[in-house]
Amino acid sequence: MQTFRYIILGAGPSGLALAHTLRDRGVPLSEVLVLEKEITAGGLCRSEIVDGAPLDIGGGHFLDVKHKDVLDLLFRFMPESEWNRHERVSKIHLRAQMVDHPLEANLWQFNTETQVDYLESIAQAGCVRGTAAPESFAAWIRWKFGERIADDYMLPYNRKIWSMDPDLLGTYWLHKLPNVSFRETLHSCIEGKPYGSLPAHGVFLYPKEHGYGEVWRRMAEALVDSIQLGVDIQSFDLATRTINGTWQADHVFSSVPWHAWLNWTTLPDAVRDDINALCNVGIDIDYIPETLDSQAHWIYEPDEELQHHRKLLRSNFSPGARGYWTESNHQRSQAADGWRHTNPYAYPVNTIDKPARVSRILEWATTQNITGFGRWGTWDHMNSDIAVKNAIALGIATAVNTR
Ligand SMILES: Cc1cc2nc3c(=O)[nH]c(=O)nc-3n(C[C@H](O)[C@H](O)[C@H](O)COP(=O)(O)OP(=O)(O)OC[C@H]3O[C@@H](n4cnc5c(N)ncnc54)[C@H](O)[C@@H]3O)c2cc1C
């Protein structure tokens, strides 16, 4: 039996950032163990070489530049000189035209007829007329964008990503959408330029070589003997926090999907029911060798005739690369005829009852000296910079409390 002060489950960005922060704050690495089921660390942020160039197997991954503490940590392993800085070019493919994202800030790029259709749509939307925001997802989308934009773009795109009835989704997370006022939309159409707040990743970093996965691979390598890859967890003894009868910890940090816990141990009925009710979306990544004639880094595809919902044009962000890859909800995918990687856990789904269920699971976990964190520990649709930021905060608080 090997004993540790802390065992961290999962070596994605969250687990790796937590392990390094604990070390930075004075916890000896000999008291920390990271256990990861895959043979490569990095979670959804891993990359592979496909057709001679890096491909991000969890989907298109770009590093937002907003958080200095996050950049400081990542630059220790992959210095700033190894990253390229890009100004985001993301397009929406709609009515046989390509316009910049977000749609409401860029209607001016459409032909006149479509501009009029979509301006009318927003002018008649509930949020512009001052009616109260509805509770259900589909009604909220109509309230926010009006009928035309909802039917042409927002609802088909969301049906494609989630492959479920939109009304099972909550609206509590929609504040994350770029918020462009009707007045800003009018300005943009009259003046022929975008108006309003920029979406996330307005400016982003992407490695010059190796793909987004490289920084996480190096972070894992630096943990030396304090990380074990390719571990198949089979059992967890709740009374002693012992894993596979081999590794025991005072405290466990879990960044793995809660569903895994159902196979490891017997949980109280209420906790098991809450975990069973959590939903996730799987995403297939398919590589296509053709290099597209476009400046876009990525293109959103709301057309429901197409299997995928997004194209990632790696030739525009990974130097020397050709081709592109697509992202499709696994449930919509047909059999692949080229390179494919399936991510069964890609998006946590924001169902209406999710916040209450997650907070009950986390409360119970706390009583067992287990902390849920990261994308799957909190079932929250966060980007990797936020996953790292949260893990740094958790590491600092843990080191202070146990000093
Ligand atoms: C399509 C897509 C696009 C994205 N684009 C961006 C982007 O542009 N920029 C950005 O910053 N973020 C992006 N993200 C989000 C980013 O992937 C996540 O924020 C980040 O990966 C979260 O890190 P994590 O460590 O919490 O979770 P994960 O990366 O999911 O890591 C969890 C780890 O737990 C491991 N694990 C699972 N089960 C077990 C088990 N039973 N035993 C042991 N280990 C286990 C997994 O193998 C994995 O290594 C995107 C995500 C998706 C799906």
The ligand as an SDF file (V2000), in Angstrom:
LIG
                    3D

 53 58  0  0  0  0  0  0  0  0999 V2000
  -14.9010   20.5210  -28.8720 C   0  0  0  0  0  0  0  0  0  0  0  0
  -14.2400   21.2600  -27.7400 C   0  0  0  0  0  0  0  0  0  0  0  0
  -13.5860   22.4560  -27.9990 C   0  0  0  0  0  0  0  0  0  0  0  0
  -12.9490   23.1350  -26.9800 C   0  0  0  0  0  0  0  0  0  0  0  0
  -12.2970   24.2860  -27.2790 N   0  0  0  0  0  0  0  0  0  0  0  0
  -11.5680   24.9080  -26.3260 C   0  0  0  0  0  0  0  0  0  0  0  0
  -10.7690   26.0380  -26.6590 C   0  0  0  0  0  0  0  0  0  0  0  0
  -10.7190   26.4910  -27.8020 O   0  0  0  0  0  0  0  0  0  0  0  0
  -10.0410   26.6160  -25.6740 N   0  0  0  0  0  0  0  0  0  0  0  0
  -10.0530   26.1440  -24.4040 C   0  0  0  0  0  0  0  0  0  0  0  0
   -9.3370   26.6890  -23.5570 O   0  0  0  0  0  0  0  0  0  0  0  0
  -10.8250   25.0820  -24.0500 N   0  0  0  0  0  0  0  0  0  0  0  0
  -11.5790   24.4570  -24.9720 C   0  0  0  0  0  0  0  0  0  0  0  0
  -12.3470   23.3640  -24.6500 N   0  0  0  0  0  0  0  0  0  0  0  0
  -12.4870   22.9950  -23.2360 C   0  0  0  0  0  0  0  0  0  0  0  0
  -11.3170   22.1600  -22.6830 C   0  0  0  0  0  0  0  0  0  0  0  0
  -11.2370   20.9500  -23.3950 O   0  0  0  0  0  0  0  0  0  0  0  0
  -11.5830   21.8590  -21.2030 C   0  0  0  0  0  0  0  0  0  0  0  0
  -11.7920   23.0490  -20.5000 O   0  0  0  0  0  0  0  0  0  0  0  0
  -10.4490   21.1810  -20.4990 C   0  0  0  0  0  0  0  0  0  0  0  0
  -10.0460   20.0370  -21.1630 O   0  0  0  0  0  0  0  0  0  0  0  0
  -10.8930   20.8130  -19.0870 C   0  0  0  0  0  0  0  0  0  0  0  0
   -9.8490   20.1620  -18.4190 O   0  0  0  0  0  0  0  0  0  0  0  0
  -10.1790   19.0690  -17.3250 P   0  0  0  0  0  0  0  0  0  0  0  0
   -8.8730   18.5910  -16.8460 O   0  0  0  0  0  0  0  0  0  0  0  0
  -11.1210   19.6420  -16.3250 O   0  0  0  0  0  0  0  0  0  0  0  0
  -10.9950   17.9230  -18.0990 O   0  0  0  0  0  0  0  0  0  0  0  0
  -10.4810   16.8890  -19.2010 P   0  0  0  0  0  0  0  0  0  0  0  0
   -9.5980   17.5610  -20.1800 O   0  0  0  0  0  0  0  0  0  0  0  0
  -11.6860   16.2180  -19.7360 O   0  0  0  0  0  0  0  0  0  0  0  0
   -9.5980   15.8760  -18.3750 O   0  0  0  0  0  0  0  0  0  0  0  0
  -10.1410   14.8630  -17.5720 C   0  0  0  0  0  0  0  0  0  0  0  0
   -9.1150   13.7670  -17.4470 C   0  0  0  0  0  0  0  0  0  0  0  0
   -9.6540   12.7000  -16.6480 O   0  0  0  0  0  0  0  0  0  0  0  0
   -9.2800   11.4740  -17.2550 C   0  0  0  0  0  0  0  0  0  0  0  0
  -10.1830   10.4070  -16.8240 N   0  0  0  0  0  0  0  0  0  0  0  0
  -11.4600   10.2000  -17.2140 C   0  0  0  0  0  0  0  0  0  0  0  0
  -11.9440    9.0860  -16.6430 N   0  0  0  0  0  0  0  0  0  0  0  0
  -10.9590    8.5780  -15.8590 C   0  0  0  0  0  0  0  0  0  0  0  0
  -10.8530    7.4370  -15.0240 C   0  0  0  0  0  0  0  0  0  0  0  0
  -11.8680    6.5810  -14.9020 N   0  0  0  0  0  0  0  0  0  0  0  0
   -9.6870    7.2320  -14.3740 N   0  0  0  0  0  0  0  0  0  0  0  0
   -8.6280    8.0900  -14.4880 C   0  0  0  0  0  0  0  0  0  0  0  0
   -8.6790    9.1720  -15.2990 N   0  0  0  0  0  0  0  0  0  0  0  0
   -9.8320    9.4150  -15.9780 C   0  0  0  0  0  0  0  0  0  0  0  0
   -9.3830   11.7620  -18.7340 C   0  0  0  0  0  0  0  0  0  0  0  0
   -8.7000   10.7970  -19.5210 O   0  0  0  0  0  0  0  0  0  0  0  0
   -8.7490   13.1450  -18.8020 C   0  0  0  0  0  0  0  0  0  0  0  0
   -7.3510   13.0850  -18.9670 O   0  0  0  0  0  0  0  0  0  0  0  0
  -13.0080   22.6520  -25.6460 C   0  0  0  0  0  0  0  0  0  0  0  0
  -13.6760   21.4530  -25.3890 C   0  0  0  0  0  0  0  0  0  0  0  0
  -14.2850   20.7580  -26.4090 C   0  0  0  0  0  0  0  0  0  0  0  0
  -14.9900   19.4640  -26.1410 C   0  0  0  0  0  0  0  0  0  0  0  0
  1  2  1  0
  2  3  1  0
  2 52  2  0
  3  4  2  0
  4  5  1  0
  4 50  1  0
  5  6  2  0
  6  7  1  0
  6 13  1  0
  7  8  2  0
  7  9  1  0
  9 10  1  0
 10 11  2  0
 10 12  1  0
 12 13  2  0
 13 14  1  0
 14 15  1  0
 14 50  1  0
 15 16  1  0
 16 17  1  0
 16 18  1  0
 18 19  1  0
 18 20  1  0
 20 21  1  0
 20 22  1  0
 22 23  1  0
 23 24  1  0
 24 25  2  0
 24 26  1  0
 24 27  1  0
 27 28  1  0
 28 29  2  0
 28 30  1  0
 28 31  1  0
 31 32  1  0
 32 33  1  0
 33 34  1  0
 33 48  1  0
 34 35  1  0
 35 36  1  0
 35 46  1  0
 36 37  1  0
 36 45  1  0
 37 38  2  0
 38 39  1  0
 39 40  1  0
 39 45  2  0
 40 41  1  0
 40 42  2  0
 42 43  1  0
 43 44  2  0
 44 45  1  0
 46 47  1  0
 46 48  1  0
 48 49  1  0
 50 51  2  0
 51 52  1  0
 52 53  1  0
M  END
$$$$
